[in-house]
Amino acid sequence: MFKQRVITALVLAPLALGAVFYLPPVGFAIFLATAFSVAAWEWAGFCGWHTLSSKTAFTTLIAVLYGVVYLATPAALHWPVQSNYTVEALLWLGVIWWLVAVLLVLSFRKSQQLWAQSRLIKIFMGVLTLVPSFTAIWLVRQVNYEQSSFTGAWLICLMLGLVWAADIGGYVIGKPFGKHKLMPDVSPGKTLEGFAGGLVFVLLLVTAVAASQQWPEQTMLWFGAAVILTILSVFGDLSESMFKRVAGLKDSGSIFPGHGGMLDRIDSLTATAPLFAIFVALFGGF
């Protein structure tokens, strides 16, 4: 299983980074919408839909919302939150939702009684999970695009790096040394040691980036933002585990051998992307 995971990752990572850096805006939007539409298809399973027609209907609804976001985004923008009230509201809505999601995970035993049996609430949760994160990634890719087509790509690369570092650090440290369960009711495999390992890997990544940029004045802000984003990244993973547990699923899907479904791959990204985009706007870049 581990070998299969590594092979899949070695194939997926270059494809994702190639799309981020070299696809034109419309091509990247299509690539992103396709990936997030697959995630919507899988979310339909969380809602208890398993027929082709029901899953197609839900996926189409979410895909239409992606299209609305694409059309509502200005063709040229500087820092995303400062450019459009509609997309700004979507980003903040995403951040607020993830604050709520953190509370739902922390109180899982009780909170599931409020939403586990409600398909409508789970639909709403799916919209709040997928649409703001799609918006955030699309906006970050467009940052300063007219001046340099790679500015947004490097920002997305940094965002992915934070998520991957937290995931890799969690696995490398948590697998051999993890003894204290983080949230056993939600995800028995997560440990406090793994969380600490992920945070250390993220801080090492930020240190390397800051050093390569000659330690800019915003370095301490970077570290603070990285800690917050790492915590959100972990809760993105835990949140998806919570929904899978309620739905009785081991994986969100099986599209990636050894890795499960699309949601299994982007769960941490959906949690971090809206706040990352807001940090980009507030800091004026990284």
C-alpha positions as CSV (number, residue, x, y, z in Angstrom):
1,M,0.0,0.0,0.0
2,F,2.8,2.4,0.9
3,K,4.6,1.7,-2.4
4,Q,1.4,2.4,-4.3
5,R,0.9,5.7,-2.4
6,V,4.4,6.8,-3.3
7,I,4.0,5.9,-7.0
8,T,0.7,7.7,-7.2
9,A,2.1,10.8,-5.5
10,L,5.1,10.9,-7.8
11,V,2.7,10.9,-10.8
12,L,0.2,13.4,-9.3
13,A,2.6,16.0,-7.9
14,P,4.3,16.9,-11.3
15,L,0.9,17.0,-13.0
16,A,-0.6,19.3,-10.5
17,L,2.4,21.6,-10.4
18,G,2.6,21.6,-14.2
19,A,-1.0,22.7,-14.4
20,V,-0.4,25.4,-11.8
21,F,2.6,26.9,-13.6
22,Y,2.0,26.4,-17.3
23,L,-1.7,26.3,-18.0
24,P,-3.2,29.7,-19.2
25,P,-5.9,31.2,-16.9
26,V,-8.9,29.6,-18.7
27,G,-7.0,26.2,-18.8
28,F,-6.2,26.4,-15.1
29,A,-9.8,27.3,-14.3
30,I,-11.0,24.2,-16.2
31,F,-8.4,22.0,-14.5
32,L,-9.3,23.3,-11.1
33,A,-13.1,23.0,-11.7
34,T,-12.7,19.5,-13.0
35,A,-10.8,18.4,-9.8
36,F,-13.3,20.1,-7.6
37,S,-16.2,18.6,-9.5
38,V,-14.8,15.2,-8.8
39,A,-14.7,16.2,-5.1
40,A,-18.3,17.3,-5.4
41,W,-19.2,13.9,-6.9
42,E,-17.6,12.3,-3.9
43,W,-19.4,14.6,-1.4
44,A,-22.7,13.4,-2.8
45,G,-21.8,10.1,-1.2
46,F,-21.5,11.9,2.1
47,C,-25.0,13.1,1.6
48,G,-26.3,9.5,1.1
49,W,-26.7,9.8,-2.7
50,H,-25.3,6.8,-4.6
51,T,-27.3,6.7,-7.8
52,L,-25.9,8.2,-11.0
53,S,-28.7,10.7,-11.4
54,S,-28.5,12.1,-7.9
55,K,-24.7,12.4,-7.9
56,T,-24.8,14.0,-11.3
57,A,-27.4,16.5,-10.2
58,F,-25.4,17.5,-7.1
59,T,-22.1,17.7,-9.1
60,T,-23.7,19.8,-11.7
61,L,-25.0,22.3,-9.1
62,I,-21.6,22.7,-7.6
63,A,-20.0,23.0,-11.0
64,V,-22.4,25.8,-11.9
65,L,-21.3,27.6,-8.8
66,Y,-17.7,27.3,-9.9
67,G,-18.6,28.8,-13.2
68,V,-20.3,31.7,-11.5
69,V,-17.2,32.4,-9.4
70,Y,-15.1,32.3,-12.6
71,L,-17.3,34.8,-14.3
72,A,-17.5,37.0,-11.3
73,T,-13.7,37.3,-10.9
74,P,-12.1,40.3,-12.5
75,A,-9.9,39.6,-15.5
76,A,-7.1,41.7,-13.9
77,L,-6.6,42.0,-10.2
78,H,-3.8,42.9,-7.7
79,W,-4.5,41.4,-4.4
80,P,-7.7,39.3,-4.5
81,V,-9.7,40.4,-1.4
82,Q,-9.3,44.0,-2.4
83,S,-10.8,43.5,-5.8
84,N,-14.3,42.2,-5.6
85,Y,-16.9,42.2,-2.8
86,T,-18.5,39.0,-4.0
87,V,-15.4,36.9,-3.9
88,E,-14.3,38.6,-0.7
89,A,-17.5,37.5,0.9
90,L,-17.0,34.0,-0.3
91,L,-13.5,33.9,1.2
92,W,-14.6,35.1,4.6
93,L,-17.6,32.7,4.4
94,G,-15.1,29.9,3.9
95,V,-13.1,31.0,6.9
96,I,-16.1,31.3,9.1
97,W,-17.3,27.8,7.9
98,W,-14.0,26.3,8.9
99,L,-14.1,27.9,12.3
100,V,-17.5,26.2,12.7
101,A,-16.1,22.9,11.3
102,V,-13.3,22.9,13.9
103,L,-16.0,23.2,16.6
104,L,-18.0,20.4,15.0
105,V,-14.9,18.1,15.0
106,L,-13.9,19.0,18.6
107,S,-17.5,18.2,19.8
108,F,-18.1,15.3,17.4
109,R,-20.0,13.1,19.7
110,K,-22.6,15.7,20.4
111,S,-22.4,17.8,17.2
112,Q,-23.2,14.9,14.9
113,Q,-26.7,14.7,16.4
114,L,-27.3,18.1,14.9
115,W,-26.4,17.3,11.3
116,A,-25.7,13.6,10.7
117,Q,-29.3,12.8,9.7
118,S,-29.9,15.9,7.7
119,R,-29.1,15.7,4.0
120,L,-29.9,19.4,3.5
121,I,-27.3,20.4,6.1
122,K,-24.7,18.2,4.6
123,I,-25.4,19.7,1.1
124,F,-24.9,23.1,2.6
125,M,-21.6,21.9,4.3
126,G,-20.4,20.6,1.0
127,V,-21.0,24.0,-0.7
128,L,-19.2,25.8,2.0
129,T,-16.3,23.4,1.9
130,L,-15.8,23.3,-1.9
131,V,-16.9,26.7,-3.4
132,P,-14.9,29.1,-1.2
133,S,-11.7,26.9,-1.5
134,F,-12.2,26.8,-5.3
135,T,-12.6,30.6,-5.2
136,A,-9.4,31.1,-3.1
137,I,-7.2,28.9,-5.3
138,W,-8.4,30.5,-8.5
139,L,-7.9,34.0,-7.1
140,V,-4.4,33.3,-5.8
141,R,-3.4,32.0,-9.2
142,Q,-4.5,35.3,-10.8
143,V,-2.5,37.5,-8.4
144,N,-0.4,40.0,-10.5
145,Y,-0.9,37.8,-13.5
146,E,-0.5,40.7,-16.0
147,Q,2.9,41.5,-14.5
148,S,4.1,38.0,-14.1
149,S,2.3,34.8,-14.9
150,F,4.3,32.9,-12.2
151,T,3.5,35.1,-9.2
152,G,0.2,33.3,-8.3
153,A,1.7,29.9,-9.3
154,W,4.5,30.4,-6.7
155,L,2.0,31.4,-4.1
156,I,-0.1,28.2,-4.8
157,C,3.2,26.2,-4.7
158,L,3.8,27.7,-1.2
159,M,0.3,26.8,-0.1
160,L,0.6,23.3,-1.4
161,G,4.0,23.1,0.2
162,L,2.5,24.0,3.6
163,V,-0.2,21.3,3.3
164,W,2.2,18.7,2.0
165,A,4.8,19.4,4.7
166,A,2.2,19.1,7.4
167,D,1.0,15.8,5.8
168,I,4.5,14.3,5.3
169,G,5.7,15.4,8.7
170,G,2.6,14.0,10.3
171,Y,3.2,10.6,8.6
172,V,7.0,10.5,9.1
173,I,6.8,11.3,12.8
174,G,3.4,10.0,13.7
175,K,3.8,6.6,12.2
176,P,6.8,5.4,14.2
177,F,6.4,7.6,17.3
178,G,2.7,8.3,17.6
179,K,1.3,7.2,20.9
180,H,-1.2,9.8,22.0
181,K,-4.4,9.9,20.0
182,L,-5.4,13.4,18.7
183,M,-9.1,12.8,18.1
184,P,-9.8,9.0,18.3
185,D,-13.5,9.4,17.9
186,V,-13.0,11.1,14.5
187,S,-9.7,9.6,13.2
188,P,-8.0,6.9,15.2
189,G,-4.8,7.2,13.2
190,K,-4.1,10.8,14.0
191,T,-1.7,11.4,16.9
192,L,-0.4,14.4,18.9
193,E,3.2,13.4,17.9
194,G,2.1,13.4,14.2
195,F,0.6,16.8,14.6
196,A,3.8,18.1,16.2
197,G,5.9,16.5,13.4
198,G,3.8,18.2,10.7
199,L,4.2,21.6,12.4
200,V,7.9,21.2,12.6
201,F,8.1,20.3,8.9
202,V,6.0,23.3,8.1
203,L,8.2,25.7,10.2
204,L,11.3,24.2,8.5
205,L,9.8,24.9,5.1
206,V,8.9,28.5,6.0
207,T,12.4,29.0,7.4
208,A,13.9,27.8,4.1
209,V,11.7,30.1,2.1
210,A,12.4,33.1,4.4
211,A,16.2,32.4,4.2
212,S,16.0,32.3,0.4
213,Q,14.3,35.7,0.4
214,Q,16.9,37.2,2.7
215,W,14.7,37.2,5.8
216,P,12.1,39.9,4.8
217,E,10.4,42.1,7.4
218,Q,7.3,40.0,7.2
219,T,9.1,36.8,8.3
220,M,7.4,36.7,11.7
221,L,4.0,37.1,10.1
222,W,4.8,34.2,7.8
223,F,5.6,32.0,10.8
224,G,2.4,33.0,12.6
225,A,0.3,32.4,9.4
226,A,2.0,29.0,8.9
227,V,1.1,27.8,12.4
228,I,-2.5,28.8,11.9
229,L,-2.7,27.3,8.5
230,T,-1.1,24.1,9.7
231,I,-3.8,23.8,12.4
232,L,-6.5,24.3,9.8
233,S,-4.8,21.8,7.6
234,V,-5.1,19.1,10.3
235,F,-8.7,20.0,10.9
236,G,-9.4,19.8,7.2
237,D,-8.3,16.2,7.3
238,L,-10.2,15.5,10.5
239,S,-13.3,17.1,9.2
240,E,-13.3,14.8,6.1
241,S,-12.7,11.9,8.4
242,M,-15.8,13.0,10.4
243,F,-18.0,13.0,7.3
244,K,-16.6,9.6,6.2
245,R,-17.3,8.1,9.6
246,V,-20.9,9.3,9.6
247,A,-21.4,8.1,6.0
248,G,-19.8,4.7,6.8
249,L,-17.0,5.2,4.2
250,K,-13.3,4.3,4.5
251,D,-12.3,6.6,1.6
252,S,-14.2,9.3,-0.2
253,G,-13.6,7.5,-3.5
254,S,-11.1,5.3,-5.4
255,I,-9.9,7.5,-8.2
256,F,-6.3,7.5,-7.0
257,P,-4.7,4.1,-6.3
258,G,-3.5,4.0,-2.7
259,H,-4.7,7.5,-2.0
260,G,-8.5,7.0,-2.1
261,G,-10.6,9.8,-3.6
262,M,-10.2,13.5,-4.6
263,L,-11.5,14.7,-1.3
264,D,-8.9,12.5,0.5
265,R,-6.2,14.4,-1.4
266,I,-7.6,18.0,-1.1
267,D,-9.3,17.9,2.3
268,S,-6.5,19.9,4.0
269,L,-6.3,22.2,1.0
270,T,-10.0,23.1,1.2
271,A,-9.5,24.2,4.8
272,T,-6.4,26.3,4.3
273,A,-7.1,27.9,0.9
274,P,-9.6,30.6,1.9
275,L,-7.5,31.9,4.8
276,F,-4.3,31.6,2.7
277,A,-5.9,33.9,0.1
278,I,-6.9,36.4,2.8
279,F,-3.4,36.3,4.2
280,V,-2.1,37.1,0.7
281,A,-4.4,40.1,0.5
282,L,-3.6,41.4,4.0
283,F,0.2,40.9,3.8
284,G,0.4,42.2,0.2
285,G,2.1,39.0,-0.9
286,F,4.7,36.6,0.4
